[in-house]
Amino acid sequence: MPEAIYSPEPSFSDEARKAKFQGIVLLMVVVGKDGRPYNIRVRQSLGMGLDEQAIEAVKNWRFRPATFHGQPVATQIVVQVDFHLY
């Protein structure tokens, strides 16, 4: 399985911050052989602009790609992006 090695936190949308809205967005992501995320799609939506914020954050993530017989391979995974106000 791919492993996230760089995963900066997403930004809150203004709308969600004002409403003190929290939750989880699930994204389907293809992690390429190069460890970059591709074909990012929302699997479980949260709304209030947070889906878009999650996608933008994950576009910048980097992964250690999955391997098969020692060679890196592209793999589809589910990524969970948490939005919590502390």
DSSP file (Angstrom, degrees, kcal/mol; ACC not computed):
  #  RESIDUE AA STRUCTURE BP1 BP2  ACC     N-H-->O    O-->H-N    N-H-->O    O-->H-N    TCO  KAPPA ALPHA  PHI   PSI    X-CA   Y-CA   Z-CA
    1    1 A M              0   0    0      0, 0.0    66,-0.1     0, 0.0    63,-0.1   0.000 360.0 360.0 360.0 144.4    0.0    0.0    0.0
    2    2 A P        -     0   0    0      0, 0.0     2,-0.4     0, 0.0    64,-0.1  -0.349 360.0-148.4 -64.9 152.5    1.2    3.5   -0.6
    3    3 A E  E     -A   64   0A   0     61,-2.0    61,-3.3    -2,-0.0     2,-0.3  -0.991  14.7-122.0-127.8 128.5    2.3    5.5    2.4
    4    4 A A  E     +A   63   0A   0     -2,-0.4    59,-0.3    59,-0.2     3,-0.2  -0.525  33.0 169.9 -68.6 126.6    1.9    9.3    2.8
    5    5 A I  E    S+     0   0A   0     57,-2.7     2,-0.3     1,-0.3    58,-0.2   0.541  74.3  29.0-113.2 -14.5    5.3   10.8    3.4
    6    6 A Y  E     +A   62   0A   0     56,-1.8    56,-2.1     2,-0.1    -1,-0.3  -0.891  66.6 157.4-146.0 113.4    4.2   14.5    3.0
    7    7 A S        -     0   0    0     -2,-0.3    54,-0.1    54,-0.2    51,-0.1  -0.611  20.2-164.3-142.7  77.1    0.7   15.5    3.9
    8    8 A P        -     0   0    0      0, 0.0    52,-0.1     0, 0.0    53,-0.1  -0.287  33.6 -99.7 -62.7 148.1    0.1   19.1    4.8
    9    9 A E        -     0   0    0      1,-0.1     2,-0.1    72,-0.0    74,-0.1  -0.341  38.0-115.1 -67.0 145.8   -3.2   19.9    6.5
   10   10 A P        -     0   0    0      0, 0.0     2,-0.3     0, 0.0    44,-0.1  -0.398  27.3-113.4 -77.0 160.2   -6.0   21.3    4.4
   11   11 A S        -     0   0    0     42,-0.3     2,-0.2    -2,-0.1    46,-0.1  -0.667  27.2-117.9 -89.0 148.7   -7.4   24.9    4.9
   12   12 A F        -     0   0    0     -2,-0.3     2,-0.2    41,-0.1    37,-0.1  -0.615  27.4-118.0 -79.4 145.4  -10.9   25.4    6.2
   13   13 A S     >  -     0   0    0     -2,-0.2     4,-2.4    35,-0.2     5,-0.2  -0.544  23.3-119.0 -75.0 152.9  -13.3   27.3    3.9
   14   14 A D  H  > S+     0   0    0      1,-0.2     4,-2.6     2,-0.2     5,-0.2   0.899 114.5  54.8 -58.5 -41.1  -14.5   30.6    5.3
   15   15 A E  H  > S+     0   0    0      1,-0.2     4,-1.6     2,-0.2    -1,-0.2   0.918 110.6  43.8 -59.6 -46.5  -18.1   29.3    5.2
   16   16 A A  H  4>S+     0   0    0     32,-0.6     5,-2.8     2,-0.2     4,-0.5   0.880 112.8  52.1 -68.9 -38.3  -17.2   26.2    7.3
   17   17 A R  H ><5S+     0   0    0     -4,-2.4     3,-1.0     1,-0.2    -2,-0.2   0.928 109.8  48.5 -64.7 -44.5  -15.1   28.1    9.8
   18   18 A K  H 3<5S+     0   0    0     -4,-2.6    -1,-0.2     1,-0.2    -2,-0.2   0.865 115.6  44.4 -62.7 -36.3  -17.9   30.6   10.4
   19   19 A A  T 3<5S-     0   0    0     -4,-1.6    -1,-0.2    -5,-0.2    -2,-0.2   0.466 107.8-126.7 -86.1  -1.8  -20.4   27.8   10.9
   20   20 A K  T < 5 +     0   0    0     -3,-1.0     2,-0.4    -4,-0.5    -3,-0.2   0.903  48.8 172.4  53.1  43.5  -17.9   25.8   13.1
   21   21 A F      < +     0   0    0     -5,-2.8     2,-0.3    -6,-0.1    -1,-0.2  -0.699   6.4 174.3 -89.2 131.1  -18.5   22.9   10.7
   22   22 A Q        +     0   0    0     -2,-0.4     2,-0.3    -3,-0.1    62,-0.2  -0.863  14.9 102.6-132.0 164.5  -16.3   19.8   11.2
   23   23 A G  E     -B   83   0B   0     60,-2.6    60,-3.2    -2,-0.3     2,-0.4  -0.987  56.5 -64.2 157.3-161.3  -16.1   16.3    9.7
   24   24 A I  E     -B   82   0B   0     -2,-0.3     2,-0.5    58,-0.2    58,-0.2  -0.967  24.8-159.0-128.4 136.9  -14.3   14.0    7.3
   25   25 A V  E     -B   81   0B   0     56,-2.5    56,-2.9    -2,-0.4     2,-0.5  -0.964  12.6-153.1-110.3 131.2  -14.0   14.0    3.5
   26   26 A L  E     -BC  80  44B   0     18,-1.7    17,-3.2    -2,-0.5    18,-1.9  -0.917  14.2-169.5-104.5 130.8  -13.1   10.6    1.9
   27   27 A L  E     -BC  79  42B   0     52,-2.8    52,-3.1    -2,-0.5     2,-0.5  -0.943  20.9-137.7-120.5 139.7  -11.3   10.8   -1.5
   28   28 A M  E     +BC  78  41B   0     13,-3.1    13,-2.4    -2,-0.4     2,-0.4  -0.859  34.8 179.5 -90.3 127.0  -10.5    8.1   -4.0
   29   29 A V  E     -B   77   0B   0     48,-2.9    48,-3.2    -2,-0.5     2,-0.6  -0.990  28.4-144.3-134.8 136.3   -6.9    8.7   -5.2
   30   30 A V  E     -BC  76  38B   0      8,-2.6     8,-2.8    -2,-0.4     2,-0.7  -0.911  18.1-153.4 -96.2 119.8   -4.6    7.0   -7.6
   31   31 A V  E     -BC  75  37B   0     44,-3.3    44,-2.1    -2,-0.6    35,-0.2  -0.855  18.0-143.6 -94.1 116.2   -1.1    7.1   -6.3
   32   32 A G    >   -     0   0    0      4,-2.7     3,-2.1    -2,-0.7    41,-0.2  -0.128  28.2 -97.4 -74.1 172.3    1.2    6.9   -9.3
   33   33 A K  T 3  S+     0   0    0      1,-0.3    -1,-0.1    39,-0.2    40,-0.1   0.761 125.9  58.1 -59.0 -25.4    4.6    5.1   -9.6
   34   34 A D  T 3  S-     0   0    0      2,-0.1    -1,-0.3    30,-0.1    29,-0.1   0.437 118.5-111.5 -86.9   0.0    6.2    8.5   -8.9
   35   35 A G  S <  S+     0   0    0     -3,-2.1    28,-2.5     1,-0.3    -2,-0.1   0.535  76.5 128.8  83.5   5.6    4.3    8.9   -5.6
   36   36 A R        -     0   0    0     26,-0.2    -4,-2.7     1,-0.0    -1,-0.3  -0.704  61.4-114.5 -94.6 147.3    2.1   11.7   -6.8
   37   37 A P  E     +C   31   0B   0      0, 0.0     2,-0.3     0, 0.0    -6,-0.2  -0.615  38.4 175.5 -82.2 139.6   -1.7   11.7   -6.5
   38   38 A Y  E     +C   30   0B   0     -8,-2.8    -8,-2.6    -2,-0.3    21,-0.0  -0.903  53.3  22.5-134.6 162.2   -3.8   11.5   -9.6
   39   39 A N  E    S-     0   0B   0     -2,-0.3     2,-0.4     1,-0.2    -1,-0.2   0.893  73.5-168.6  49.0  54.8   -7.5   11.2  -10.5
   40   40 A I  E     +     0   0B   0    -11,-0.1     2,-0.3    -3,-0.1   -11,-0.2  -0.635  10.5 173.3 -81.2 124.9   -8.7   12.6   -7.2
   41   41 A R  E     -C   28   0B   0    -13,-2.4   -13,-3.1    -2,-0.4     2,-0.4  -0.972  35.1-111.1-133.7 147.6  -12.5   12.1   -6.7
   42   42 A V  E     +C   27   0B   0     -2,-0.3   -15,-0.2   -15,-0.2     3,-0.2  -0.644  32.5 171.4 -78.6 126.3  -14.8   12.7   -3.7
   43   43 A R  E    S+     0   0B   0    -17,-3.2     2,-0.4    -2,-0.4   -16,-0.2   0.776  77.9  21.9 -99.6 -40.1  -16.1    9.4   -2.3
   44   44 A Q  E    S-C   26   0B   0    -18,-1.9   -18,-1.7     7,-0.0    -1,-0.3  -0.959  83.0-148.8-132.8 114.9  -17.8   10.9    0.8
   45   45 A S        -     0   0    0     -2,-0.4   -21,-0.1   -20,-0.2   -18,-0.0  -0.446  21.0-178.7 -85.2 152.6  -18.7   14.6    0.7
   46   46 A L        -     0   0    0     -2,-0.1    -1,-0.1     1,-0.1   -21,-0.1   0.598  30.9-156.5-117.3 -29.4  -18.8   17.1    3.6
   47   47 A G    >   +     0   0    0      1,-0.1     3,-2.1     2,-0.0     4,-0.2  -0.291  59.3  97.6  83.1-170.2  -19.9   20.2    1.7
   48   48 A M  T 3  S-     0   0    0      1,-0.3   -32,-0.6     2,-0.1   -35,-0.2   0.755 120.0 -62.3  55.4  30.5  -19.5   23.8    2.7
   49   49 A G  T 3> S+     0   0    0    -34,-0.1     4,-1.5   -33,-0.1    -1,-0.3   0.425 114.4 112.7  81.7  -2.0  -16.4   24.1    0.4
   50   50 A L  H <>  +     0   0    0     -3,-2.1     4,-2.5     2,-0.2     5,-0.2   0.809  67.4  60.9 -76.6 -28.5  -14.5   21.5    2.4
   51   51 A D  H  > S+     0   0    0      1,-0.2     4,-2.3     2,-0.2    -1,-0.2   0.946 108.0  45.3 -59.7 -46.5  -14.5   18.9   -0.4
   52   52 A E  H  > S+     0   0    0      1,-0.2     4,-2.4     2,-0.2    -1,-0.2   0.883 111.7  51.9 -65.1 -39.1  -12.6   21.3   -2.7
   53   53 A Q  H  X S+     0   0    0     -4,-1.5     4,-2.1     2,-0.2   -42,-0.3   0.890 109.2  50.9 -64.2 -38.8  -10.2   22.2    0.2
   54   54 A A  H  X S+     0   0    0     -4,-2.5     4,-2.6     2,-0.2    -2,-0.2   0.926 110.4  48.7 -63.9 -44.9   -9.5   18.5    0.7
   55   55 A I  H  X S+     0   0    0     -4,-2.3     4,-1.9     1,-0.2    -2,-0.2   0.926 110.9  50.4 -61.4 -45.0   -8.8   18.0   -3.0
   56   56 A E  H  X S+     0   0    0     -4,-2.4     4,-0.6     1,-0.2    -1,-0.2   0.896 112.3  47.5 -61.5 -40.4   -6.5   21.0   -3.1
   57   57 A A  H >< S+     0   0    0     -4,-2.1     3,-1.4     1,-0.2     4,-0.4   0.940 111.1  49.5 -65.5 -47.1   -4.5   19.7   -0.1
   58   58 A V  H >< S+     0   0    0     -4,-2.6     3,-1.1     1,-0.3    -1,-0.2   0.790  98.1  68.2 -67.7 -27.3   -4.2   16.1   -1.4
   59   59 A K  H 3< S+     0   0    0     -4,-1.9    -1,-0.3     1,-0.3    -2,-0.2   0.804 103.8  46.3 -57.5 -27.9   -2.9   17.4   -4.7
   60   60 A N  T << S+     0   0    0     -3,-1.4    -1,-0.3    -4,-0.6    -2,-0.2   0.497  91.1 106.8 -94.5  -5.6    0.2   18.5   -2.8
   61   61 A W    <   -     0   0    0     -3,-1.1     2,-0.4    -4,-0.4   -54,-0.2  -0.326  55.4-152.1 -70.1 156.0    0.7   15.3   -0.9
   62   62 A R  E     -A    6   0A   0    -56,-2.1   -57,-2.7   -26,-0.1   -56,-1.8  -0.982  11.1-164.5-129.7 145.2    3.5   12.9   -1.7
   63   63 A F  E     -A    4   0A   0    -28,-2.5   -59,-0.2    -2,-0.4   -56,-0.0  -0.868  29.9-120.0-126.2 154.9    3.5    9.1   -1.1
   64   64 A R  E     -A    3   0A   0    -61,-3.3   -61,-2.0    -2,-0.3   -29,-0.1  -0.898  53.1-123.4 -86.0 115.1    5.9    6.3   -1.0
   65   65 A P        -     0   0    0      0, 0.0     9,-0.1     0, 0.0   -32,-0.1  -0.135  20.0-100.1 -65.4 157.6    4.3    4.2   -3.9
   66   66 A A  E     -D   73   0C   0      7,-0.6     7,-2.6   -35,-0.2     2,-0.4  -0.352  40.4-144.3 -65.6 154.8    3.1    0.7   -3.5
   67   67 A T  E     -D   72   0C   0      5,-0.3     2,-0.4   -66,-0.1    -1,-0.0  -0.944  16.7-167.6-127.0 151.0    5.4   -2.0   -4.8
   68   68 A F  E >  S-D   71   0C   0      3,-2.7     3,-1.6    -2,-0.4    -2,-0.0  -0.973  84.4 -12.2-135.7 119.0    4.9   -5.3   -6.6
   69   69 A H  T 3  S-     0   0    0     -2,-0.4    -1,-0.1     1,-0.3     0, 0.0   0.872 131.3 -54.9  54.1  39.1    8.0   -7.6   -6.9
   70   70 A G  T 3  S+     0   0    0      1,-0.2    -1,-0.3     0, 0.0    -3,-0.0   0.423 116.8 111.0  81.4  -2.5   10.1   -4.6   -5.8
   71   71 A Q  E <  S-D   68   0C   0     -3,-1.6    -3,-2.7     1,-0.0    -1,-0.2  -0.868  73.3-110.7-107.9 139.5    8.9   -2.3   -8.5
   72   72 A P  E     -D   67   0C   0      0, 0.0     2,-0.3     0, 0.0    -5,-0.3  -0.412  39.4-173.3 -65.9 140.4    6.7    0.8   -7.9
   73   73 A V  E     -D   66   0C   0     -7,-2.6    -7,-0.6   -41,-0.2     2,-0.2  -0.965  29.0-106.3-134.3 151.0    3.1    0.4   -9.2
   74   74 A A        -     0   0    0     -2,-0.3     2,-0.3    -9,-0.1   -42,-0.2  -0.567  43.5-177.8 -73.6 138.9    0.2    2.8   -9.4
   75   75 A T  E     -B   31   0B   0    -44,-2.1   -44,-3.3    -2,-0.2     2,-0.5  -0.999  25.4-131.2-142.9 140.2   -2.5    2.0   -6.9
   76   76 A Q  E     +B   30   0B   0     -2,-0.3     2,-0.3   -46,-0.3   -46,-0.3  -0.805  36.7 167.0 -92.5 131.8   -6.0    3.3   -6.1
   77   77 A I  E     -B   29   0B   0    -48,-3.2   -48,-2.9    -2,-0.5     2,-0.5  -0.875  36.9-114.0-135.9 167.8   -6.6    4.1   -2.4
   78   78 A V  E     -B   28   0B   0     -2,-0.3     2,-0.5   -50,-0.2   -50,-0.2  -0.925  29.0-160.6-103.3 129.1   -9.0    5.9   -0.2
   79   79 A V  E     -B   27   0B   0    -52,-3.1   -52,-2.8    -2,-0.5     2,-0.5  -0.937   5.9-148.5-112.7 131.8   -7.6    9.0    1.6
   80   80 A Q  E     -B   26   0B   0     -2,-0.5     2,-0.6   -54,-0.2   -54,-0.2  -0.876  10.0-167.1-100.9 125.0   -9.4   10.4    4.7
   81   81 A V  E     -B   25   0B   0    -56,-2.9   -56,-2.5    -2,-0.5     2,-0.4  -0.959  10.6-152.1-114.8 118.4   -9.1   14.2    5.2
   82   82 A D  E     -B   24   0B   0     -2,-0.6     2,-0.5   -58,-0.2   -58,-0.2  -0.729   9.8-166.7 -94.6 135.3  -10.1   15.4    8.6
   83   83 A F  E     +B   23   0B   0    -60,-3.2   -60,-2.6    -2,-0.4     2,-0.4  -0.945  24.3 155.7-119.5 106.8  -11.5   18.9    9.3
   84   84 A H        -     0   0    0     -2,-0.5     2,-0.5   -62,-0.2   -62,-0.1  -0.998  35.5-141.4-135.9 132.4  -11.6   19.7   13.0
   85   85 A L              0   0    0     -2,-0.4    -2,-0.0     1,-0.1   -63,-0.0  -0.787 360.0 360.0 -87.5 131.2  -11.5   23.0   14.8
   86   86 A Y              0   0    0     -2,-0.5    -1,-0.1     0, 0.0     0, 0.0   0.415 360.0 360.0-106.0 360.0   -9.4   22.8   17.9
